[in-house]
Amino acid sequence: MKFIIQRDRLVQSVQDVMKAVASRTTIPILTGIKITATNSGVTLTGSDSDISIESFIPLEEEGDELVELKQAGSIVLQARFFNEIIKKLPMDSVEIRVENQFQTIIRSGKAEFNLNGLDAEEYPHLPQIEEENIIKLPTDLLKTLIRQTVYAVSTSETRPILTGVNWKIEDGELICIATDSHRLAMRKAKIQSETQGNYNVVIPGKSLNELSKILDDTQDMVDIVITENQVLFKAKHLLFFSRLLEGNYPDTSRLIPNESKTDVVLNTKDFLQAIVRASLLGEGKNNVVKFTTFDSNFIEISSNTPEIGKVEEEVQVESIEGEELKISFNAKFMMDALRALEGSDIQISFTGAMRPFVIKSLNDESMLQLILPVRTY
């Protein structure tokens, strides 16, 4: 194998596939990046067997030559070293050639590295996915869906299914739900689908986080293909495979209250800043903050850590309807929820001091946040 490639494009592709490369693994070859050069371009692959990422660099793009192919072939190189080497090479182009016994020479300007490669035939094959049922989403919407839900997944392995985001597709609508059993985030979106089928799958939160980092903020469509145990996201020059989590996601619809006893409408930014300040003296490991309504047009946010001090702050609201209320909650959960919501005003609907409460953007039904209160005595 021998080719010359634009260094910038190579660096970008390596950065993308590095997100899937295993740092600790029982399969040593997965600590490497597979490089394949063909008549159409160069493909890089990284995998940790849960996530696999394939990045393609064509021979030319928009009239620019990106790759000059001298000889087709493939090799697996140690990802950590290869990544560091190409980032620090002196010139704009890089020559990579493989000699006997998988010896790989990387040359740029006057710098020449010699790396021991591994046989690409030993590298596990990526899943073969039948691309019959394709769902399409604009890239920026996909990133928004991930951002607005993935933070609420569980970080505990005691219930592995909760470490993923539940994606339900029915009647041309995608519903994304994440919960760690103390809070819940739900976001809905209309989708373009070439399938009439319904889906109900759970995608690992870690996979969605890595996918979001790689995707650009564009309107370009991403093709999504779901199978029994894999999901494939196809963007321009990029394939992102993730395994799906096994098991049934809990029915969260029962958690969401249908009625409310107290409704408060207020400005998202003012409320968030008050919560941030109150959390500085938040109580205990749950960083508890108290929320109290008053007759007139304000609420009080307070927190108290006896050995340190206390904070109280009044926040103007646009309206309060219903019963008076005192409730306590985890400040971090509230801050995460408010940062995920879009829109300047929110409505919070309470059904009592010990019942979950719902937060929504005032004029947007596509997004819902739910938080369980904290019992304080």
N, C-alpha and C positions, 0 to 999 in steps of 0.2 A: 504494500500500500504506500502511495506517495501522493501528497497534494500540497498546494500552497493556499492559504486562506487568510482573509482579512481578520486581523487580531480582534478588533472591536466586536465583530459578530460572534467570533468564537468565545470570547469572554462572556458575552451576554448569554449565549446558549449554555455554557458551562454553569453559570450562576443559576440558570433555571433548573437544569437537571440535578444540580447539587442538592436541591431541596428534597429530593427523593432518595439520595444515596444513604445507605445504612452506615451509621457510625459504629454500632456494635451489632454483629450478626453471626449466626451460626454458619452462614454461607459466605466464606471469605471473598469470593469474586464480586459480591454485591457492594464491597467497599470501593469498587472501581467504577469508572465511566466507560461505557462501550461506545466506540467510535467506528462508524461504518461509512466508507466512501464509495459512491456508485456514480454512474453516468449522469444522475440527476442532481447530486449534491452530497452533502455530508450530514449524517444523522448522529446525534448524541443521545445516549439513553442512560438514565439513572433509576435505580429501584431499591426499595427495601422490602419488597414482596407485599407490603400493604399498599404503597403508592408507587406507581411507575410513571416517569415523565420522559417523553421523547421530543427532542427539539431538532428541527430540520433547517439546514442552511442550504438554499438552492445555489446552483452554479452562478446564476446571475439574477439580479432583481432590479427592475426599473432602469435597465441599461448599465448598471454597475456590475462588474465581475467580482463575485465574492469568493469563488473557489476556482482554482485551476487544478484540474484533476490530471495526474500523471499516470497513476495506477490504482485501480480499485482494490478494496480489501477492507479488513476490519481488525480491531485490536481492543483490548480492555486495559486501561491505565489507572493506576491508583489515583482516586479522585482528589484527595487532599493535596498531593504534591502537584498534580497536573494543574489544578485550579490556581495554586500559588505561583507556579512557574509562568503560566500564560499571562497572568495579571501583571507580571513584572518584566515581561520581555521588552526589549528596547525599540523595536521597529513596528510599523503598522501592519506588516504581513508576517506570517509564520509558515515555515515549511515543516511538515510532519511526514516522516517516512519510517516504515517498519522493515527491519532487516531480519537476518536469521535468528531463530530462537526467540522471536517476539521482542527483540531489542528495538527500541523506538527512539529515533533521533528527532529532537525538536530544535529547530534553528530559527533565529531571528537576528538579523544584523550579524554582529560578531559573536553573539552568545549561542552556545550549543549545549543542549542537555541530552543526556542519554538515560532513558528510563527503561526498567525491565517491565515488559508488558505481559499480559496473560492471554490465553487463547480465547478468542471471542466465541468459539463454538461451545465453550463451557458456560457461557452466560445464559441464564434462564430466559426462555422465550416470553414475550409479552402476551397477555391474553388475546385470543382471537375473538373479536366481537362482531357479530352479524349486525350490520348497520341498517336494520329495517325500520325500526321505530325511532325516528329522530325528533327530539324536542329542540326548539330554537329559542335562545334568549339573547338580547343584546348584552355585550360584555359588562357595560356599566351597571345594568340592572342586576345581573348575576352577582357582581361584587357587592352591590347594596343589599341584596337578599342575604348574602353571607354575613356582612358586617352587622346587620340588624338582628341576627339570630344566634350566631355561633358563640358569642360571649356567654350565653346562658347555658351552654352544655356543662355537664358534670365533669369535674376533674378527678373524681374518685372512681377507681376500677371496681368498686363493690357491686355496682350495677352497670356493666359495660355498655348496655344499650343506650344509657343516658349520656354517654360521652359523644354521641352522634346527634346529627340534626335529622329529624323525620321529614322526608319530602313526600307529600301526597299529591298525586296528579289526577284530577278528575274534571271532566267537562271543560277542558281548555284552561283550567286554572291550576296553578302550583301553590300549594300551601306548605310553608316551611315552619317547623315547630322545634324549639329547643327548650329543655327544662332540666334543672338539676334537683328537682323536687322542692326547692325553696322559692323558685321564681320561674317564670316562663316567658318566652318571646315567640310571637307568631307574626308571620308576614305572608301576605297573599300577593300573587301577581298573575296576570293573564299571560298565556304563552302561545307560541305558534307550535302546533304539533302535527306531525305527519302520521299520527297514530290515534286510533279511537280508544286505545287501551287505557286502563287506570293503573296507577302504580302506587305502592306504599313501601318506601325503602328508607333505610337509615344510613346516612353517609357520615363517616367519622369526622368529628369537628377538626381534628388535626389536618385531615386531607383538605377540607374546605379552606382552612387558614392558609395552607401552602399554595393552593390554587389561586386564592385571592391575591397573594403577593406577586405571582407571576403575570397575571393578566393586566393588560394596559387599560386605562380608562377610555374606552372607545365605544362607538355605537355598533361596532362590528358584531355580527352574530356568532355565538358559540353554539355548536351542535352538541347535544347531550344524548347519549345512548345508555339506556339502563338495561341490564340483564339480571339474571337471578342473583349473582354474587359480585357483580362488578358494575361500576359506572365509568363511562368514558366522556371526557370533555374535550371537544376538538375546536381549537382556535387556529388562527393562521400560523402555519409552521409549528404547531404545538399539539401534542397528544398528552392528555393527563388521565391516567387510569387510577382508580381507587377501588379497593375492595369495599363491599358493603358490610355493615354489622349484622350479625345473625340474631334472630330473636324478634319478638313482637314489641313494638313501641307502645307504652301505656296509652290508654284512651284519655287524652287530656281535656276533651271537650267537657267532661263532668266537672272539671276544676273551675271553669269560667262561669262566674255568677251571671244570672240572667236579669236580676233586678238589683237596685242599689238603694241605700237608705240616706246616703250623703253624697252629693256631687259637687266637686270644686273645679272651677275653671280658672287657670292662671297662666302667667307667662313662663315659658319653659326656661329661658335663660336666667331670669331672676330667681326662680325656684332652685335651679341647679346650683347657682352660686351660693345661695343660702345653705343648701345641703353640704356643699364643699366646706364652707366655713364651720358649720356645726360638726362635721365629721372630724375636725381637728381635735375636738375633745370628746369624740364619740366613746360610748361606754362599752368596755369589754372587747372580747375578740370579734364579736359581731359588729362592732362599731355602731352601736345603736343610737338612733336619733328619734326624738319624739315630735309628733305632728299634732297640733291642737287647733280645732276650728273655733271661731268666735262668731257672735251674732252678726257683727258688722262685716266689713269687706276686707278682713285680713285673717291670716292664720299665723300661728307661732311655731317656729322651728326651734327646738332646744336640745341640748345634750348636757350630760352631767357625769363627770368621772370624779367621785368624791375626793380621791387623793390628789387630783390635779386642779380641777376647777370646773366651771360650767359656762355655757353660752346660751343666750336667748336672742331670737331675732324675729321681728314681725315682717311678714311678706304680704304685700298688697295682692288681692285676688280680684278677678273680674266678676265672679259670682260664687255664692255658696247656697246650695239648696238642700233642705232635709235636716236630719237630726244633728245635734252637736256631737263632736267626736274627739276622742284622744286615742292615738294609735302610735305604736313604736315599730320601727323597721330598720333593717340593715342599710346603712348609708351608702355603702359601695354598690349594693344592688340597685338602689334608686338612681345613683349617679350613672351607672351603666345603662339603665333603661332610658334615662333622659337624653343621654348622648346618642343613643341609637335612633331616637324619634326624630322625624323631620317635621318642621312646622314651628311657628313661634308660640302657639298656644296649645295647651293640653287640657284634657278633662280627666280627673281622677274620680273613680266611682268606688265608694266604700259600702260594704254591707255589714259593718260592725267592727269592733276593735280587734276581734280575734279571727276574722275571716279574710281570705285573700282579697286584694283590691286590684282594680284594673286601671291602667293608664293608656290613654289614646291621644293621638293628635286630634285637634278639635274638628278638622274638616277632612279627615282621611280615615276611611274604614279599613284600609288594607293592612294596618299594623296594630298590634295589641301587645301590651306588656302586662304581666301579672306578678305580683309580689306577695309572699306570705309574711304577715306581721311577726314581730318578735314579742314573746310574752315578757312583760316587765312587771315587777311587783313594787 
